[in-house]
Amino acid sequence: MPALTIAQMPLPLAQISRRARNAKNRTDTHLNALFLAEATIKLVACGRVASVLSAGLDAKDPLARQMEQVCHPSLGQWNGLARDCGKALGKRQDRALLPLALPLDSHEALPAVRAYYKD
């Protein structure tokens, strides 16, 4: 999977990535890289939650209860939502048509991350 250039990223991610690359010191670089990771997780989680909700979700499903309990989610809750929604989408028959159904715990993205930061 080829790495995205800044021009191909969604605007919020591109702005944070640009801040990380243009930071004046290592602390700012580190903090902006952390903000980029957090924004990426939240963006993926939002897309997956929307996909699960549009496909229909049983009210008795533990995932539905997890979504009900989230009012102001922490980063860990965002990550859990992204992971659990990915698992729910991965069990569907039409999962090949859903681009957000890939599991987050796989290491398929690591080469793309390395290629991005080699630039």
C-alpha distances in whole Angstrom, upper triangle without the diagonal:
4,7,9,12,16,17,14,14,17,21,21,18,18,22,22,19,21,24,22,22,25,27,31,31,28,30,28,25,25,26,24,21,22,23,19,18,21,21,17,18,21,19,17,20,22,20,20,24,24,23,25,28,27,27,30,31,34,36,37,33,33,30,32,34,32,31,35,35,33,35,33,30,29,26,26,27,24,22,24,24,20,20,23,22,19,21,24,21,20,23,24,24,22,19,17,17,17,13,15,16,13,15,15,16,14,12,8,8,10,8,6,10,11,10,11,14,15,16
4,7,9,13,14,11,13,16,19,20,17,16,20,20,17,19,22,20,19,23,25,28,28,27,28,27,23,24,25,22,20,22,22,18,18,21,20,17,19,22,19,18,22,23,21,22,26,26,24,27,30,29,29,32,33,37,39,40,36,35,32,34,37,34,33,36,37,34,36,34,31,30,27,28,29,26,24,26,26,22,23,26,25,22,24,26,24,23,26,27,27,25,22,20,20,19,16,17,19,16,18,17,19,16,14,11,9,11,8,6,9,10,8,9,12,12,13
4,6,10,11,10,10,14,16,17,14,13,17,16,13,15,18,17,16,19,21,24,25,23,25,23,20,20,21,19,16,18,19,15,15,18,17,14,17,19,17,17,20,22,20,21,25,25,24,27,29,29,29,32,33,36,38,39,36,35,31,34,36,33,31,35,35,32,33,31,29,28,24,25,27,24,22,25,25,21,22,25,24,21,24,27,24,23,27,28,29,26,23,21,22,20,16,17,19,17,18,17,18,17,14,12,9,10,8,5,7,8,6,5,9,10,10
4,6,8,6,6,10,12,14,11,10,14,14,11,13,16,15,15,18,20,23,24,23,24,22,19,20,21,18,15,18,17,14,14,17,16,13,16,18,15,15,19,20,18,20,23,23,23,26,28,27,28,31,32,36,37,39,35,34,31,33,35,32,30,34,34,31,32,30,28,27,23,25,26,23,22,25,24,21,22,25,24,22,25,27,24,24,28,28,29,26,23,22,21,20,16,16,19,17,19,18,20,19,17,14,11,13,12,8,9,11,9,7,11,12,11
4,5,5,7,10,12,14,11,9,12,13,10,11,14,14,12,15,18,21,23,22,23,21,18,20,20,17,15,18,18,14,16,19,17,15,18,20,17,18,22,22,21,23,26,26,26,29,30,30,31,34,35,39,40,42,38,37,34,36,37,34,33,36,36,33,33,31,29,28,25,27,28,25,24,27,27,24,25,28,27,25,28,30,27,28,31,31,32,30,27,25,25,23,19,20,23,21,23,21,23,22,20,18,15,16,14,11,11,13,10,8,10,12,10
4,5,5,8,9,10,8,5,8,10,7,8,11,12,11,13,16,19,21,20,21,19,16,18,18,15,14,17,16,12,15,17,15,14,17,18,16,17,21,21,20,23,25,25,25,28,30,30,31,34,35,38,40,41,38,37,34,35,37,34,32,35,35,31,32,29,28,27,24,26,27,24,23,27,26,23,25,29,27,25,29,30,28,29,32,32,34,31,28,27,26,24,20,20,24,22,24,22,24,24,22,20,17,17,17,13,13,15,13,9,11,14,11
4,6,8,8,11,10,7,10,12,11,10,14,15,14,16,19,22,24,24,25,22,20,22,22,18,17,20,18,15,18,20,17,16,19,20,17,19,22,22,20,23,26,25,25,29,30,29,31,34,35,39,40,42,39,38,35,36,38,35,33,36,36,33,33,31,29,29,26,29,29,26,26,29,28,25,27,30,28,27,30,31,29,30,33,33,34,31,28,27,25,24,20,21,24,24,25,24,27,26,24,22,19,20,19,16,16,18,16,13,15,17,14
4,7,9,11,10,8,12,13,12,13,16,17,16,18,21,24,26,25,26,23,21,22,22,19,18,20,18,15,17,19,16,14,17,18,15,16,20,19,17,20,23,22,22,25,27,26,28,31,32,36,37,39,36,35,32,33,35,32,30,34,34,31,31,29,28,27,25,27,27,24,23,27,25,22,24,27,25,23,27,28,25,26,30,29,30,27,25,23,22,20,17,17,21,20,22,21,24,23,22,19,16,18,18,14,14,17,15,12,15,17,15
4,6,8,6,5,9,10,9,11,14,14,14,17,19,23,24,23,24,21,19,20,19,16,15,17,15,11,13,15,12,10,14,15,12,13,16,16,15,18,20,20,20,23,25,24,26,29,30,33,35,36,33,33,29,30,32,29,27,30,31,27,28,26,24,24,21,23,24,20,20,23,22,19,22,24,22,21,25,26,24,24,28,28,29,26,24,23,21,19,16,16,19,19,20,19,22,21,20,18,15,17,17,13,13,16,15,12,14,17,15
4,6,6,6,9,10,11,12,14,15,16,18,20,24,25,25,24,21,20,21,19,16,16,17,14,12,13,14,11,10,13,13,10,12,15,14,13,16,18,17,18,21,22,22,24,27,28,31,32,34,32,31,27,28,30,27,25,28,28,25,25,23,22,22,20,22,22,19,19,22,21,18,21,23,21,20,24,25,23,24,28,27,29,26,23,23,21,19,16,15,19,19,21,19,22,22,22,20,17,19,20,16,16,19,18,15,17,20,19
4,5,5,6,9,10,10,12,14,15,16,18,22,23,23,23,20,19,20,18,15,15,17,14,12,14,15,11,11,15,14,11,14,17,16,15,19,20,20,21,24,25,24,27,29,30,34,34,37,34,33,29,30,32,29,26,29,29,26,25,23,22,22,20,23,24,20,21,24,23,20,24,26,24,23,27,28,26,28,31,30,32,29,27,27,25,22,20,19,23,23,24,22,25,26,25,24,20,22,23,19,18,21,20,17,18,21,19
4,5,5,6,9,10,11,13,14,16,17,20,21,21,20,17,16,17,15,12,13,14,10,9,12,11,8,9,12,11,10,13,15,14,15,18,19,19,21,23,24,24,27,29,29,33,33,35,32,31,28,28,30,27,24,27,27,23,22,20,19,19,17,20,21,17,18,22,20,19,22,24,23,22,26,27,25,27,30,30,32,30,27,27,26,23,20,19,22,22,23,21,24,25,24,23,20,21,23,19,18,21,21,17,18,21,20
4,5,5,6,8,10,11,12,14,15,19,20,19,19,16,14,15,14,10,10,12,9,6,9,10,7,7,11,11,9,12,14,14,15,17,19,19,21,23,24,25,27,29,29,33,33,35,32,31,27,28,30,27,25,27,27,24,24,21,20,19,16,19,20,16,17,20,20,17,20,23,22,21,24,26,24,25,29,29,31,29,26,26,25,22,19,17,21,20,21,18,21,21,21,20,16,18,19,16,14,17,17,13,15,18,17
4,6,5,6,9,10,10,12,14,18,19,19,19,16,14,16,15,11,12,14,12,9,12,13,11,11,14,15,13,15,18,18,18,21,22,22,24,26,27,28,30,32,33,36,37,39,36,34,31,32,33,30,28,31,31,27,27,25,23,22,20,23,24,20,21,24,23,21,23,26,25,24,28,29,27,28,32,32,34,31,28,28,26,24,21,20,23,22,23,21,24,24,23,21,18,19,19,16,14,17,16,12,14,17,15
4,5,5,6,9,10,11,12,16,17,18,18,14,13,15,14,10,11,13,11,9,13,13,11,12,16,15,14,17,19,19,20,23,24,24,26,28,29,29,32,34,34,38,38,40,37,36,32,33,34,31,29,31,31,27,27,24,23,22,20,23,24,21,22,25,25,22,25,28,27,26,30,31,30,31,34,34,37,34,31,31,29,27,24,23,26,25,26,23,26,26,25,25,21,21,22,19,17,19,19,15,16,19,17
4,5,5,6,9,10,10,14,15,15,14,11,10,11,10,6,8,10,7,6,10,10,9,10,13,14,13,16,18,18,19,22,23,24,25,28,29,29,32,33,33,37,37,38,36,34,30,32,32,29,27,30,29,26,25,22,21,19,17,20,22,19,19,23,23,21,23,26,25,25,28,30,29,30,33,34,36,34,31,31,30,27,24,22,25,24,24,21,23,24,23,23,19,19,21,18,15,18,18,14,14,17,16
4,5,5,6,9,10,14,15,14,15,12,9,11,11,7,7,10,9,6,10,12,10,11,14,15,14,16,19,20,20,22,24,25,26,28,30,30,32,34,35,38,38,40,37,35,32,33,34,31,29,32,31,28,28,25,23,22,19,22,23,20,20,24,24,21,23,27,26,25,28,30,29,29,33,34,36,33,30,30,29,26,23,22,25,23,23,20,23,23,21,21,17,17,18,15,12,14,14,11,10,14,13
4,5,5,6,8,12,14,14,15,12,10,13,13,9,10,13,12,10,13,15,14,14,18,19,18,20,22,23,23,26,28,28,29,32,33,33,35,37,38,41,42,43,40,38,35,36,37,34,32,35,35,31,30,27,26,25,22,25,27,24,24,27,27,25,27,30,29,28,32,34,32,33,36,37,39,36,33,33,32,29,26,25,28,27,27,24,26,26,25,24,20,20,20,17,15,17,16,12,12,15,13
4,6,5,6,9,11,12,12,8,8,10,10,7,9,11,10,9,13,14,13,15,18,18,18,21,23,23,24,27,28,29,30,33,34,34,36,38,38,42,42,43,40,38,35,36,37,34,32,35,34,30,29,26,25,23,21,24,26,23,23,27,27,25,28,31,30,29,33,35,33,34,38,38,41,38,35,35,34,31,28,27,30,28,28,25,27,28,26,26,22,21,22,20,17,18,18,15,14,17,15
4,6,5,9,10,9,10,7,5,7,8,5,6,9,9,8,11,13,13,14,17,18,18,20,22,23,24,26,28,29,30,32,34,35,36,38,38,41,41,43,39,37,34,36,37,33,32,34,33,30,29,26,25,22,20,22,25,22,22,26,26,24,26,29,29,28,31,33,32,33,36,37,40,37,34,34,33,31,27,26,28,27,26,23,25,25,23,23,20,19,19,17,14,15,16,13,11,14,13
4,6,9,10,10,12,10,7,10,11,9,9,12,13,11,14,16,16,16,19,21,21,22,25,26,26,28,30,31,32,34,36,37,38,40,40,44,44,45,42,40,37,39,40,36,35,38,37,33,33,30,28,26,23,26,28,25,25,29,29,27,28,32,31,30,33,35,34,34,38,39,41,39,35,35,34,32,28,27,30,28,28,25,26,26,24,24,20,19,19,17,14,14,14,11,9,12,10
4,6,9,10,12,9,8,12,12,10,11,15,14,14,17,19,18,19,22,23,23,25,27,28,29,31,33,33,35,37,38,39,41,43,43,46,46,48,45,43,40,41,42,38,37,39,38,35,34,31,30,28,25,28,30,28,27,31,32,29,31,35,34,33,36,38,37,38,41,42,44,42,39,38,37,35,31,30,33,31,31,28,30,30,28,27,24,23,23,21,18,18,18,15,13,15,13
4,6,7,8,6,5,9,10,8,10,13,13,13,16,18,18,19,22,23,23,25,27,28,29,31,33,34,35,37,39,40,42,43,43,46,46,47,44,42,39,41,41,37,36,39,37,34,33,29,28,26,24,26,29,27,27,30,31,29,31,34,34,33,36,39,38,38,42,43,45,43,40,39,39,36,33,31,34,32,32,28,30,30,28,28,25,23,24,22,19,19,20,17,14,17,16
4,7,9,7,8,11,12,11,13,16,16,17,19,21,21,23,25,26,27,29,31,32,33,35,36,37,39,41,42,43,45,47,47,49,49,51,48,45,42,44,44,40,39,42,40,37,36,32,31,29,26,29,32,30,30,33,34,33,34,38,38,37,40,42,41,42,45,46,49,47,43,43,43,40,36,35,37,36,35,32,33,33,31,31,28,26,27,25,22,22,22,20,17,19,18
4,6,6,6,9,10,11,12,14,16,17,19,20,21,23,25,26,27,29,31,32,33,35,36,38,39,41,42,44,45,47,46,49,49,50,47,44,41,43,43,39,39,41,39,36,35,32,30,27,25,28,30,29,28,32,33,32,33,37,37,36,39,41,41,41,45,46,48,46,43,43,43,40,36,35,37,35,34,30,31,32,29,30,27,25,26,25,21,21,22,20,17,19,18
4,5,5,6,9,10,10,12,14,15,16,18,20,21,23,24,25,27,29,30,32,33,34,36,38,39,40,42,43,45,44,47,47,47,44,42,39,41,41,37,37,39,37,34,34,30,29,25,23,25,28,27,26,30,31,29,31,34,35,34,36,39,38,39,42,44,46,44,41,41,41,38,35,33,35,33,31,28,28,29,26,28,24,22,23,23,19,19,20,18,15,17,17
4,5,5,6,9,10,11,12,14,15,17,18,20,21,23,24,26,27,29,30,32,33,35,36,37,39,41,42,43,42,45,45,45,42,40,37,39,39,35,34,37,35,31,31,27,26,23,21,23,26,25,24,28,29,28,29,33,33,33,35,38,38,38,41,43,45,44,40,41,41,38,34,32,34,32,31,27,28,29,27,28,25,23,25,24,20,20,22,20,17,20,20
4,5,5,6,8,10,10,12,14,15,16,18,20,21,22,24,26,27,28,30,31,33,34,36,37,39,40,42,41,44,44,44,42,39,36,38,38,34,33,36,34,30,30,26,25,22,20,23,25,24,24,27,28,27,29,32,32,32,35,37,36,37,40,42,44,42,39,39,39,36,33,31,33,31,30,27,28,29,27,28,24,23,24,23,19,20,21,19,16,19,19
4,6,5,6,9,10,10,12,14,15,16,18,20,21,23,24,26,27,29,30,32,33,35,36,37,39,41,40,43,43,44,41,38,35,37,37,34,33,36,34,30,30,27,25,22,20,22,25,23,22,26,27,26,27,31,31,30,33,35,34,35,38,40,42,40,37,37,37,34,30,28,31,29,28,24,25,26,24,25,21,20,21,19,16,16,18,15,12,15,15
4,6,5,6,9,10,11,12,14,15,17,19,20,21,23,24,26,27,29,30,32,33,35,36,38,39,38,41,41,41,38,36,33,35,35,31,31,33,32,28,28,25,23,20,17,19,22,21,20,23,25,24,25,28,29,28,30,33,33,33,36,38,40,39,35,36,36,33,29,27,29,27,26,22,23,24,22,23,20,18,20,19,15,16,18,16,13,16,17
4,5,5,6,9,10,11,12,14,15,17,18,20,21,22,24,26,27,29,30,32,33,35,36,37,36,39,39,39,37,34,31,33,33,29,29,31,29,26,25,22,20,17,15,18,20,19,19,22,23,22,24,27,28,27,30,32,32,33,36,37,40,38,35,35,35,32,29,27,29,27,26,22,23,25,23,25,21,20,22,21,17,18,20,18,16,19,20
4,5,5,6,9,10,10,12,14,15,16,18,20,21,22,24,25,27,28,30,31,33,34,36,35,38,38,39,36,34,31,33,33,29,28,31,29,26,25,22,20,18,15,18,21,19,18,22,23,21,23,27,27,26,29,31,31,31,35,36,38,37,33,33,33,30,27,25,27,26,25,21,23,24,22,23,20,19,21,19,15,17,18,15,14,17,17
4,5,5,6,9,10,11,12,14,15,17,18,20,21,23,24,26,27,29,30,32,33,35,34,37,37,38,35,33,30,32,32,28,27,30,29,26,26,22,20,18,15,17,20,17,17,20,22,20,21,25,25,24,27,29,28,29,32,33,36,34,31,31,31,28,25,23,25,23,22,18,20,21,19,20,16,15,17,15,12,14,15,12,11,15,15
4,5,5,6,9,10,11,12,14,16,17,18,20,21,22,24,26,27,29,30,32,33,32,35,35,35,32,30,27,29,29,25,25,27,26,22,23,19,17,14,11,14,16,15,14,18,19,18,19,22,23,22,25,27,27,28,31,32,35,34,30,31,31,27,25,22,24,22,21,17,18,20,19,20,17,16,19,17,14,16,18,15,14,18,19
4,5,5,6,8,10,11,12,14,15,16,18,20,21,22,24,26,27,28,30,32,31,34,33,34,32,29,26,28,28,24,23,26,24,21,21,17,16,13,11,14,16,14,14,18,18,17,19,22,22,22,25,27,26,27,31,32,35,33,30,30,30,27,24,21,24,22,21,18,20,21,21,22,18,18,21,19,15,18,19,16,16,19,20
4,5,5,6,9,10,10,12,14,15,17,18,20,21,23,24,26,27,29,30,30,33,33,34,31,29,26,28,28,25,24,27,26,22,22,19,17,15,12,15,17,14,14,18,18,16,18,21,21,20,24,25,25,25,29,30,32,30,27,28,27,24,21,19,21,20,19,16,18,19,18,19,15,15,17,15,12,15,16,13,13,17,17
4,6,5,6,9,10,11,12,14,16,17,18,20,21,22,24,26,27,29,28,31,31,32,29,26,23,25,26,22,22,25,24,20,21,18,16,14,10,12,14,12,11,15,15,13,15,18,18,18,21,23,22,23,26,27,30,29,25,26,26,22,19,17,19,17,16,13,15,16,15,16,13,13,16,14,11,14,16,13,13,17,18
4,5,5,6,9,10,11,12,14,15,16,18,20,21,22,24,26,27,26,29,29,30,27,24,21,23,23,20,19,22,20,17,18,15,12,10,7,10,11,9,9,13,13,12,14,17,17,17,20,22,22,23,26,27,30,29,25,26,26,23,20,17,19,18,17,14,16,18,18,19,16,16,19,18,15,18,20,17,17,21,22
4,5,5,6,9,10,11,12,14,15,17,18,20,21,22,24,26,25,28,28,30,27,25,22,23,24,20,19,22,21,17,18,15,13,12,9,12,13,10,11,14,14,12,15,18,17,17,21,22,21,23,26,27,29,27,24,25,25,21,19,16,19,18,18,15,17,19,19,19,16,17,20,17,15,19,20,17,17,21,21
4,5,5,6,9,10,11,12,14,16,17,18,20,21,23,24,24,27,28,29,26,24,21,23,24,20,19,22,22,19,19,17,15,14,11,13,14,10,10,14,13,11,13,16,15,15,18,20,19,20,23,24,27,25,21,22,21,18,15,13,15,15,14,12,14,16,16,16,13,14,17,14,12,16,17,15,16,19,20
4,5,5,6,9,10,11,12,14,15,16,18,20,21,22,22,25,25,26,23,21,18,19,20,17,16,19,19,16,17,15,12,11,8,10,10,7,6,10,10,7,10,13,12,12,15,17,17,18,21,22,25,23,20,21,21,17,15,12,14,13,12,9,12,14,15,16,13,15,18,16,14,18,19,17,18,22,23
4,5,5,6,9,10,10,12,14,15,16,18,20,21,20,23,23,25,22,20,17,18,19,16,14,17,17,13,14,12,10,10,8,10,10,6,8,10,9,8,11,13,13,13,16,17,17,19,22,22,25,24,21,22,22,18,16,13,15,15,15,12,15,18,19,19,17,19,21,19,18,21,22,20,21,25,25
4,5,5,6,9,10,11,12,14,16,17,19,20,20,24,24,26,23,22,18,19,21,18,16,19,19,16,17,15,13,14,12,14,13,9,10,13,11,9,13,15,13,13,17,17,16,18,21,21,24,22,19,20,19,16,14,11,14,14,15,13,16,18,19,18,16,18,21,18,17,21,21,19,20,24,24
4,5,5,6,9,10,11,12,14,15,17,18,18,22,23,24,21,20,16,18,20,17,15,19,19,16,18,17,14,15,12,13,13,9,9,11,9,6,10,12,10,10,13,14,13,15,18,18,21,19,16,17,16,13,11,8,10,11,11,9,13,15,16,16,13,16,19,16,16,20,20,18,20,24,24
4,5,5,6,8,10,10,12,14,15,16,16,19,19,21,18,16,13,14,16,13,11,15,15,13,14,14,11,12,10,11,10,6,7,8,6,4,8,9,8,9,12,12,12,14,17,17,21,19,16,18,18,14,13,9,11,12,12,10,14,16,18,18,16,19,22,20,19,23,24,22,23,27,27
4,5,5,6,9,10,11,12,14,15,15,19,19,21,18,18,14,14,16,14,11,14,16,13,14,13,12,13,12,14,12,8,10,12,9,8,11,12,10,11,15,14,13,16,19,18,21,20,17,19,18,14,13,10,13,14,15,14,17,19,21,21,19,22,24,22,21,25,26,23,25,29,29
4,6,5,6,9,10,11,12,14,15,19,20,22,19,19,15,16,18,16,14,17,18,16,17,17,15,17,15,17,15,11,12,14,10,9,12,13,9,10,14,13,11,14,17,16,19,16,14,16,14,11,10,7,10,12,13,13,17,18,20,19,18,21,23,20,20,24,25,23,25,28,28
4,5,5,6,9,10,11,12,12,16,17,19,16,16,12,13,16,14,12,15,17,15,17,17,15,17,15,15,13,11,11,11,8,6,9,9,6,7,10,9,8,11,13,13,16,14,12,14,13,9,9,6,8,10,11,11,15,16,19,18,17,20,23,21,21,25,25,24,26,29,30
4,5,5,6,8,10,11,10,14,14,16,14,14,10,10,13,11,9,12,14,12,14,15,13,15,15,15,12,10,11,11,7,7,10,9,6,9,11,10,10,13,15,14,18,16,15,17,16,12,13,10,11,14,14,14,17,19,22,22,21,24,26,24,24,28,29,27,29,32,33
4,6,5,6,8,10,11,14,16,18,16,16,13,12,15,14,11,14,16,15,16,17,16,18,18,18,16,13,15,15,11,11,14,13,9,11,14,12,11,15,16,15,18,16,15,17,15,12,13,10,12,15,16,17,20,22,24,23,22,25,28,25,25,29,30,28,30,33,33
4,6,5,6,9,10,14,16,18,15,16,13,13,17,16,13,16,19,17,19,20,19,21,20,20,18,15,16,15,12,11,13,12,8,10,12,10,8,11,13,11,14,12,11,13,11,8,10,8,9,13,14,16,19,20,23,22,21,24,26,24,25,29,29,28,30,33,33
4,6,5,6,7,10,12,14,12,13,10,10,13,13,11,14,16,16,18,20,18,20,20,19,16,15,15,14,11,10,12,10,7,9,10,7,7,11,11,10,13,12,11,14,13,10,12,10,10,13,14,16,19,20,23,23,22,26,28,26,27,30,31,30,32,35,35
4,5,5,6,10,11,14,12,14,10,9,13,13,10,12,15,15,17,19,18,20,21,20,17,16,17,16,12,13,15,13,10,12,14,11,10,14,15,13,16,15,15,18,16,13,15,13,14,17,18,19,22,24,27,26,26,29,31,29,29,33,34,32,34,38,38
4,5,8,12,14,17,15,17,14,13,16,17,14,16,19,18,20,22,21,24,23,23,21,18,20,19,15,15,17,16,12,14,16,13,11,15,15,13,15,13,14,16,14,12,14,13,14,17,19,20,24,25,28,27,26,30,32,30,30,34,34,32,35,38,38
4,7,10,13,15,13,16,13,13,16,17,15,17,20,20,22,24,23,25,25,24,21,20,20,19,16,16,17,15,11,13,14,10,9,12,12,10,12,10,11,14,12,11,14,13,12,16,18,20,23,24,27,26,26,29,31,30,30,34,34,33,36,38,39
4,7,9,12,11,14,12,10,14,15,13,15,18,18,21,23,22,25,25,24,21,20,21,19,16,16,18,15,12,14,15,11,11,14,13,11,14,13,14,17,16,14,17,16,15,19,20,22,24,26,29,28,28,32,34,32,33,36,37,36,38,41,42
4,6,9,7,10,8,7,10,12,11,12,15,16,19,21,20,23,23,22,19,18,19,17,14,15,16,13,10,13,13,10,11,14,13,12,15,15,15,19,18,16,18,16,15,19,19,21,23,25,28,28,28,31,34,32,33,36,37,36,38,41,42
4,5,5,9,9,7,10,12,12,13,16,17,20,23,22,24,25,24,20,20,21,18,16,18,18,14,13,16,15,11,13,16,14,14,16,17,18,22,21,19,22,20,18,21,21,23,25,27,30,31,31,34,37,36,36,39,40,39,41,44,45
4,6,8,9,6,8,11,10,10,13,15,18,21,20,23,24,23,19,20,21,18,16,18,19,15,14,18,17,14,16,19,17,17,20,21,21,25,24,22,24,22,21,24,23,24,26,29,32,33,33,36,38,37,37,41,42,41,42,46,46
4,6,8,7,8,11,12,12,14,16,19,22,21,24,25,23,20,21,22,18,16,19,19,15,15,18,16,14,17,19,17,17,20,22,22,26,25,23,26,23,21,24,23,24,25,28,32,32,33,36,39,38,38,41,42,41,43,46,47
4,5,5,7,9,10,11,13,15,18,21,19,22,22,20,17,18,18,15,13,16,15,11,11,14,13,10,13,15,14,14,18,19,19,22,23,20,22,20,18,20,19,21,22,24,28,29,29,32,35,34,34,37,39,38,40,43,44
4,5,5,6,9,10,11,13,16,19,17,19,19,17,14,16,16,12,11,14,13,10,11,14,12,11,14,16,15,16,20,21,20,24,24,21,23,20,18,20,18,19,20,23,26,28,28,30,33,33,32,35,37,36,38,41,42
4,5,5,6,9,10,11,15,17,15,17,17,15,12,13,13,10,8,11,11,7,7,11,10,8,11,14,13,15,18,19,18,21,21,18,20,16,15,17,16,16,18,21,24,25,25,28,31,30,29,33,34,33,35,38,39
4,5,5,6,9,10,13,16,15,18,19,17,14,14,16,13,10,13,14,10,10,14,13,11,13,16,16,16,20,20,19,23,23,20,21,18,17,20,19,20,21,24,27,28,28,31,34,32,32,35,37,36,37,40,41
4,5,5,6,9,12,15,14,16,18,16,13,14,16,13,11,15,15,12,12,16,15,14,17,19,18,19,23,24,23,26,26,23,24,21,20,22,21,21,22,26,29,30,30,32,35,34,33,37,39,37,38,42,43
4,5,5,7,10,12,11,13,14,13,9,11,12,9,8,12,12,9,10,14,14,13,16,18,18,19,23,23,22,25,25,22,23,19,18,20,18,18,19,23,26,27,27,29,32,31,30,33,35,34,35,38,39
4,5,5,9,11,10,13,14,13,10,10,12,10,8,11,13,10,10,14,15,13,15,18,18,19,23,23,21,24,24,20,21,18,18,20,19,18,20,23,26,27,26,29,32,30,30,33,35,33,34,38,38
4,6,8,11,11,14,17,16,12,13,16,14,11,15,16,14,14,17,18,16,18,21,21,22,25,26,24,28,27,24,25,21,21,24,22,22,24,27,30,31,30,32,36,34,33,37,38,36,38,41,42
4,6,9,9,12,15,14,10,12,15,13,11,15,16,14,15,18,19,18,20,23,23,24,28,28,26,30,29,26,26,23,23,24,23,22,23,27,30,31,30,32,35,34,33,36,38,36,37,40,41
4,6,6,9,12,11,8,9,12,11,10,13,15,14,14,17,18,18,20,22,23,24,28,27,26,29,28,24,24,21,21,23,21,20,22,25,28,29,28,29,33,31,30,33,35,33,34,37,38
4,6,10,13,13,10,11,15,14,13,16,18,17,17,20,22,21,23,25,26,27,31,30,28,31,30,26,26,23,24,26,24,23,25,28,30,31,30,31,35,33,31,35,36,34,34,38,39
4,7,10,11,9,10,13,14,13,15,18,18,18,21,22,22,24,26,28,28,32,31,29,32,31,27,26,23,24,25,24,22,24,27,29,30,28,29,33,31,29,32,34,31,32,36,36
4,7,8,5,6,10,10,10,12,14,15,15,18,19,20,21,23,25,26,30,29,27,29,28,25,24,20,21,22,20,18,20,23,25,27,25,26,29,28,26,29,31,29,29,33,34
4,5,5,6,9,10,11,12,14,15,16,18,20,21,22,24,26,27,31,30,28,30,30,26,25,21,22,22,20,17,19,22,24,25,23,24,28,26,24,27,29,27,27,31,32
4,5,5,6,9,10,10,12,14,15,16,18,20,21,22,25,26,30,29,26,28,28,24,22,19,20,19,17,14,16,19,20,22,20,20,24,23,20,23,25,23,23,27,28
4,5,5,6,9,10,10,12,14,15,16,18,20,21,23,25,28,28,25,27,27,24,22,19,19,19,16,13,14,18,19,21,20,20,24,23,21,24,27,25,25,28,30
4,5,5,6,9,10,10,12,14,15,16,18,19,21,23,26,26,23,26,26,22,22,18,18,18,16,14,15,19,21,23,21,22,26,25,23,26,29,27,27,31,32
4,5,5,6,9,10,10,12,14,15,16,18,20,21,25,24,21,24,23,20,18,15,16,16,14,12,14,17,19,20,19,20,24,22,21,24,26,24,25,28,29
4,5,5,6,9,10,10,12,14,15,16,19,20,24,23,20,22,22,19,17,14,14,14,12,9,11,14,16,17,16,17,21,20,18,21,24,22,23,26,28
4,5,5,6,8,10,11,12,14,15,17,19,22,22,19,22,23,19,18,15,14,14,12,10,11,15,17,19,18,20,23,23,21,24,27,25,26,30,31
4,5,5,6,8,10,10,12,14,15,17,21,20,18,20,20,17,16,13,13,14,12,11,13,16,19,20,19,21,24,23,22,26,27,26,27,31,32
4,6,5,6,9,10,10,12,14,16,19,18,15,18,18,14,13,9,10,10,9,8,10,13,16,16,15,18,21,20,19,22,24,23,24,27,28
4,6,5,6,9,10,10,13,15,18,18,15,17,18,15,14,11,10,9,7,6,8,11,14,15,15,17,20,20,19,22,24,23,25,28,29
4,5,5,6,9,10,11,13,17,17,14,17,18,15,15,12,10,11,9,10,11,14,17,18,18,21,24,23,23,26,28,27,29,32,33
4,5,5,6,8,10,11,15,14,12,15,15,12,12,9,8,10,9,10,13,15,18,18,18,21,24,23,23,26,28,27,28,31,32
4,5,5,6,9,10,13,13,10,12,13,10,10,7,5,6,6,7,10,12,15,15,15,18,21,20,20,23,25,24,26,29,30
4,5,5,6,9,12,13,10,13,15,12,13,10,7,8,7,9,10,12,16,16,17,20,23,22,23,26,27,27,29,31,33
4,5,5,7,11,12,10,13,14,11,13,11,8,10,10,12,14,16,19,19,20,23,26,25,25,29,30,29,32,34,35
4,5,5,9,9,6,10,10,8,10,8,5,8,9,12,14,15,19,18,19,22,24,23,24,27,28,28,30,32,33
4,6,8,9,6,9,10,9,10,9,5,7,8,11,13,13,16,16,17,20,22,22,23,26,27,27,29,31,33
4,7,9,7,10,12,11,13,12,9,11,11,14,16,16,20,19,21,24,26,26,27,30,31,31,33,35,37
4,5,5,9,10,9,12,12,9,12,13,17,18,18,22,21,22,26,27,27,28,31,32,32,34,36,37
4,6,8,9,10,13,14,11,14,16,19,21,20,23,22,24,27,28,28,30,33,33,33,36,38,39
4,5,6,7,11,12,10,13,15,19,21,20,23,21,22,26,27,26,28,31,31,31,34,36,36
4,5,5,8,9,6,9,11,15,17,16,19,17,19,22,23,22,24,27,27,27,30,32,33
4,6,7,10,8,9,13,16,18,17,19,16,18,21,22,21,23,26,26,26,29,31,31
4,6,9,9,11,14,17,20,19,21,18,19,23,24,22,24,27,27,26,30,31,32
4,6,6,8,12,14,17,17,19,17,17,21,22,20,22,25,25,25,28,30,30
4,6,7,11,12,16,15,16,14,14,18,19,17,18,22,21,21,24,26,26
4,6,8,10,13,13,15,14,13,17,19,17,18,21,21,21,23,26,26
4,6,9,12,12,15,13,14,17,19,18,19,22,23,23,25,28,29
4,7,9,8,11,10,10,14,16,15,16,19,20,20,22,25,26
4,6,6,9,9,10,13,16,16,16,19,21,21,22,25,26
4,6,8,9,9,11,14,14,14,17,19,18,20,22,24
4,7,9,10,11,14,15,15,17,19,20,21,23,25
4,6,8,9,12,13,13,15,17,18,19,21,24
4,5,6,8,10,10,12,14,15,16,18,21
4,6,7,8,10,11,13,14,16,17,19
4,6,5,6,9,10,11,13,14,16
4,5,5,6,9,10,11,12,15
4,5,5,6,9,10,10,13
4,5,5,6,9,10,11
4,5,5,6,9,11
4,5,5,6,9
4,6,5,7
4,6,6
4,5
4
